[in-house]
Amino acid sequence: MYNFKDSVSITVISGNGGSGCVSFLREKFNAKGGPDGGNGGSGGSVIFKVKENLRTLSSYKNGHVLCAKNGRPGMSFKRSGANGKDLILFVPPNTDIYNENDEALLCRLEKLNDEFVILKGGRGGLGNWNFKTSIRRAPRFAQPGESGNSLNVRLELFLVADIGLVGPPNAGKSSLLNRITSAKSRVANYPFTTKIPHLGVLRYSYDDLIIADIPGIIKGASFGVGLGTKFLKHITKTKILALVIDISEANFLESYNILLNELKSYSYKLFNKKKIIIANKLDLDSSEKNFNCLIKALGKEEKIIGISIYENRGIDELIKEFFILAKAF
């Protein structure tokens, strides 16, 4: 049902060069003309290219073998064979390409129209007319085309956002993303509604911020529990972490500490990013009391903003704070 892919392994093969042609000129008044075999065409290359509006690697499947076209053989009258068509593989921005065999990073494609020739096609073979000499006037051989190459590669996609929304399941991250951006994250009252990362663009006073919502983080996520750990890498490049807490729950402080511990366990660099704490669901019972307790517990060390998506409370303040924090970088 969910076809988001952030990593996929495929095999790519460049095209073989076409063979050179063995041919001799035969015309009405020239029955024993010289060699006229043409050259083979070059094989197609394999090229990765960034495409606009492409957001996932879902067009590729693990184990797929993708081949460029072979060059055509040379022909008589010194005609060269057609070159094989290049295989152009489109990828989203911020795609890393690794050699699957030795884990070496081959290239990083970051922006629109970035491209990388990962395999060149084989060269076409020379036709027999190339081998004519004063001694060898009628060569009866030609050069075979050069074989293409194959490579096992792994594509890794990184979603790059200014702000990453992080929180336990059902904290209201998706609702918040939908409220402040044009994103359409799935929202429902059960855990792990968000099963894939979502991006939204927040526009304010002729300026834009990209916000990422990743699946909910639960205890043990850094060790593979739940869904969030698989996608935590997507917020490693964000400027700011927005920790979203359901302030109506009795264990709101425990949820907050679990988030911090999981971020620290996954990556200390991620844990040390600038943070803003969003206390959501202020419209529910006990929320105001819990919100005051949260402020008292954390003091002035952290920026805390209380919101209610249902009542539209604190949303404007939060948006302004997002832009203030983002511009500080």
HELIX and SHEET records of a PDB file:
HELIX    1   1 ASN A  128  PHE A  131  5                                   4    
HELIX    2   2 LYS A  173  ILE A  180  1                                   8    
HELIX    3   3 ALA A  221  PHE A  223  5                                   3    
HELIX    4   4 GLY A  228  PHE A  231  1                                   4    
HELIX    5   5 LEU A  232  ILE A  235  5                                   4    
HELIX    6   6 PHE A  252  TYR A  266  1                                  15    
HELIX    7   7 TYR A  268  PHE A  271  1                                   4    
HELIX    8   8 SER A  287  LEU A  298  1                                  12    
HELIX    9   9 ILE A  315  LYS A  327  1                                  13    
SHEET    1   A 5 VAL A  65  CYS A  67  0                                        
SHEET    2   A 5 SER A   7  ILE A  13  1                                        
SHEET    3   A 5 SER A 150  LEU A 157 -1                                        
SHEET    4   A 5 THR A  95  ASN A  99 -1                                        
SHEET    5   A 5 LEU A 105  LEU A 109 -1                                        
SHEET    1   B 3 LEU A  87  VAL A  91  0                                        
SHEET    2   B 3 VAL A  46  VAL A  50  1                                        
SHEET    3   B 3 GLU A 115  LEU A 119 -1                                        
SHEET    1   C 6 HIS A 198  TYR A 204  0                                        
SHEET    2   C 6 ASP A 207  ASP A 213 -1                                        
SHEET    3   C 6 ILE A 163  VAL A 166  1                                        
SHEET    4   C 6 ILE A 240  ASP A 246  1                                        
SHEET    5   C 6 LYS A 274  ASN A 280  1                                        
SHEET    6   C 6 LYS A 303  GLY A 306  1                                        
END                                                                             
